[in-house]
Amino acid sequence: MRLGTLAQTADGWVALRDAVVGLQGSPAVSAGRGPEDADREPVALVREPTGGYELAFALWARRQPGWQVHRPNPARVRARRQGLRAKTDRQEALLFARFGAQPTLSVWQPLASEVSELDPVLRRREEVADGLRRERQRHEQLGVRPAASRTVQASVERLLQTFENELADLERAIAEQVQRHATLQAAEQRLRRVPGVGARVALPLLVACERYHALAGGQGTAKGMVADGGLDPQPHASGVSVRHRALISRQGDRLLRARLYMGALGALRGENPLHAFYQRLVDRGKPKKLALIAAARKLLAWAVHERI
C-alpha cells in the first residue's frame, strides 16, 4: 500500500507518522486483531543508505513509539537488485520493503554521541592532510623548475601555511575531544595494545569498529568486520581447471585498509605476535605481499576482539 510522496522535512516526517497511524487503524490492517493490538503493532522502517542524507530522519524515527529502524547492508541490496532492467522509485521501494520483511533483520543503532562527533573531525583531518601532501609535492616540483612562476610559488607557500595551521588545529581538537570522554580514552588504550596499532591508526580504527558494531546490531564478529573492511579473500575456482589467485574484496573504506596495511608493515620492525604470524606465512612459502595483507587482516580481527 502506497502512502504517497512526502517531503524530506520535519513536516513531511510528521505527515508520514500520521499516515502510518491511519494505516494501522484501517480495517485491512486491523483484521483479526483488537484495537489495543493495532496500537501496539510495531513499525519496521527500512531506510536506504544514502551517505548520511537519511540520518536525521532515522534519528527522528527511532524516537517514535513502536518504530524500529533498519539499515540494510548496501552490498546485499545491490545483490538483490541484479536482474532488474530498470531503476525507479517504485522498484526501489518494493526492493526495500521485501528486504525489510526478513525476520532476522537487525535493528539499526546510531553511533554513540562521542564517536559520531569524532568521526567527521577525523575525516576532515584526512582531507586536510591529503591537501597538504599535494601542495608539498607542487612546492617540490616548482623548486626544480628553472623558470617557475614566482606568483605560483607564493600561492603554493600560502596554501602550505594554511594547511599546516588547519591540520594543527584539527589535531588539537581531536586530542581535546578524546580527553573529554573517558570511554574514548579507554577504547583507544585497548586498541593500542594490538601490534601495529599506533597513534595514526587507533582512532580511525575505533570509529570503524563502532560503526560496524552498530550496523550489526551488536552481534558483529571479527570475520564480519574483516569482510566489512574489504580484507576478506575472494577465491575464484571452478572444477579442477580454473584456479585463479584469490584477491581481497576491497569493499568498504579504502583509507582504513591503507592504514591497516601500513600498521602491519610497521609491526614488522619489532618482535611481536603479528611479526611472528607474518614470518610463519613467509616461511611456508607465501609471497611477502600476501603475508602482509594477511597480517593486516589479523590486525583488524585482533582489534575487534579488543573492542568486544
Beta strands, then each sheet from edge to edge (+ up, - down):
strand 1: 43-46
strand 2: 67-70
strand 3: 233-238
strand 4: 242-248
sheet 1: 1+ 2+
sheet 2: 3+ 4-
end
